[in-house]
Amino acid sequence: YEGGQRAVLMPGVPEFLAVVRRLGLHTAVWTRNSRAVALATLARTGLEVEFVVARDDAPAKPDPTALVDLARRWRLPPAELLMVGDWVFDIEAGRNAGARTALYTAGAAADECEGHELADWHFASFHDIEALLNWMGHGECRHS
């Protein structure tokens, strides 16, 4: 569980997830960590999501199996999913599933991030909730 103890939240993630929940959108975390580490990390950080998909549950990214399974579970076409990630395999997995993709650049210029050309959208901060909501098609929602 050492990885879960070292994990640090990306700035703005709790606020972003709060807005997503208020909008009634589905949430999941898909990680290359074990389920035990993922659950411990979520508990330690206080984040809540509907589903956790770990390496124990599905093939690793960029295989799209986990996203396809989530779409089926939520009774949505994969094209209505948004895969948010900070690595090329996240974006490839989203594309392979037929989902929209958003690359989190952690403040870096998009072209400095591997796989940036594959992503549908890039964003530098989860604090820029309005721009992300606008891109997702949920703009002008009150989220304060």
C-alpha positions as CSV (number, residue, x, y, z in Angstrom):
1,Y,0.0,0.0,0.0
2,E,3.0,2.2,-0.1
3,G,1.9,3.7,-3.5
4,G,-1.4,4.6,-2.0
5,Q,0.3,6.4,0.9
6,R,2.5,8.4,-1.5
7,A,-0.3,9.4,-3.9
8,V,-1.1,13.1,-4.1
9,L,-4.3,14.5,-5.5
10,M,-4.0,16.6,-8.6
11,P,-5.1,20.2,-7.7
12,G,-8.8,20.8,-8.4
13,V,-9.8,17.1,-8.6
14,P,-12.2,17.2,-5.6
15,E,-13.9,20.3,-6.9
16,F,-14.1,18.8,-10.4
17,L,-15.6,15.6,-9.2
18,A,-18.1,17.5,-7.0
19,V,-19.3,19.3,-10.1
20,V,-19.5,16.1,-12.1
21,R,-21.6,14.5,-9.4
22,R,-24.0,17.5,-9.2
23,L,-24.5,17.2,-13.0
24,G,-25.4,13.5,-12.5
25,L,-22.6,12.2,-14.6
26,H,-21.0,8.8,-14.0
27,T,-17.5,8.4,-12.5
28,A,-14.9,5.7,-12.4
29,V,-11.2,5.4,-11.8
30,W,-9.2,3.0,-13.9
31,T,-5.7,2.4,-12.6
32,R,-2.8,0.2,-13.2
33,N,-2.5,-0.3,-9.4
34,S,-4.1,-3.1,-7.6
35,R,-7.7,-2.8,-6.3
36,A,-6.4,-2.7,-2.7
37,V,-4.1,0.2,-3.4
38,A,-6.7,2.1,-5.4
39,L,-9.4,1.7,-2.7
40,A,-6.9,2.7,0.0
41,T,-5.9,5.8,-2.0
42,L,-9.5,6.8,-2.6
43,A,-10.2,6.4,1.1
44,R,-7.2,8.3,2.2
45,T,-7.9,11.2,-0.2
46,G,-11.7,11.2,0.5
47,L,-12.6,10.9,-3.2
48,E,-15.7,9.0,-4.1
49,V,-16.4,7.4,-7.5
50,E,-19.0,4.9,-8.7
51,F,-16.5,2.2,-9.9
52,V,-12.9,1.4,-9.5
53,V,-11.3,-0.7,-12.2
54,A,-7.9,-2.0,-11.3
55,R,-5.3,-4.3,-12.9
56,D,-7.1,-7.1,-11.1
57,D,-10.2,-6.4,-13.1
58,A,-9.4,-5.8,-16.7
59,P,-6.5,-5.7,-19.2
60,A,-4.1,-2.8,-18.9
61,K,-4.5,0.4,-20.9
62,P,-4.4,0.9,-23.9
63,D,-6.7,-2.1,-24.1
64,P,-10.3,-0.7,-24.2
65,T,-12.0,-3.5,-22.3
66,A,-12.5,-1.5,-19.1
67,L,-14.2,1.4,-20.8
68,V,-16.3,-0.8,-23.0
69,D,-17.5,-2.6,-19.9
70,L,-18.3,0.7,-18.1
71,A,-20.3,1.9,-21.1
72,R,-22.3,-1.3,-21.1
73,R,-22.8,-1.1,-17.3
74,W,-24.0,2.5,-17.6
75,R,-26.1,1.7,-20.7
76,L,-24.3,4.4,-22.7
77,P,-22.6,4.2,-26.1
78,P,-18.8,4.5,-25.6
79,A,-18.9,7.8,-27.6
80,E,-20.7,9.3,-24.6
81,L,-17.8,8.5,-22.3
82,L,-14.9,10.9,-21.5
83,M,-11.6,9.3,-20.7
84,V,-9.5,11.8,-18.7
85,G,-5.9,10.8,-18.3
86,D,-2.4,12.1,-18.0
87,W,-0.5,9.6,-20.1
88,V,-0.6,8.4,-23.7
89,F,-2.0,4.9,-22.7
90,D,-5.0,6.7,-21.1
91,I,-5.7,8.5,-24.4
92,E,-5.1,5.4,-26.5
93,A,-7.5,3.4,-24.3
94,G,-10.2,6.0,-24.8
95,R,-9.7,6.2,-28.5
96,N,-9.6,2.4,-28.7
97,A,-13.0,2.3,-26.9
98,G,-14.5,5.0,-29.1
99,A,-14.7,7.5,-26.2
100,R,-13.8,11.1,-26.2
101,T,-10.5,11.9,-24.6
102,A,-9.0,14.7,-22.5
103,L,-5.3,14.9,-21.7
104,Y,-4.4,16.5,-18.4
105,T,-1.1,18.2,-18.9
106,A,-0.4,19.3,-15.3
107,G,0.4,22.8,-16.4
108,A,2.7,21.8,-19.3
109,A,2.1,22.8,-22.8
110,A,0.1,20.1,-24.6
111,D,2.8,19.5,-27.2
112,E,5.3,18.6,-24.4
113,C,3.1,15.6,-23.4
114,E,3.5,12.3,-25.1
115,G,0.3,11.4,-27.1
116,H,-1.0,15.0,-27.1
117,E,-1.8,14.7,-30.8
118,L,-4.2,11.7,-30.0
119,A,-6.3,13.6,-27.5
120,D,-9.5,15.3,-28.4
121,W,-8.9,18.0,-25.8
122,H,-6.1,19.2,-23.5
123,F,-6.3,20.9,-20.2
124,A,-3.7,22.1,-17.8
125,S,-5.7,22.4,-14.6
126,F,-8.8,20.8,-13.0
127,H,-9.4,24.2,-11.6
128,D,-10.5,25.3,-15.1
129,I,-13.8,23.6,-14.6
130,E,-15.8,25.9,-16.8
131,A,-13.7,25.3,-19.9
132,L,-13.8,21.5,-19.3
133,L,-17.6,21.6,-18.8
134,N,-18.0,23.7,-22.0
135,W,-16.0,21.3,-24.0
136,M,-18.0,18.4,-22.5
137,G,-21.2,20.1,-23.6
138,H,-22.3,20.9,-20.0
139,G,-21.3,24.6,-20.1
140,E,-23.1,27.4,-18.3
141,C,-24.0,25.0,-15.4
142,R,-24.0,26.6,-12.0
143,H,-21.3,24.8,-10.1
144,S,-20.4,27.1,-7.2
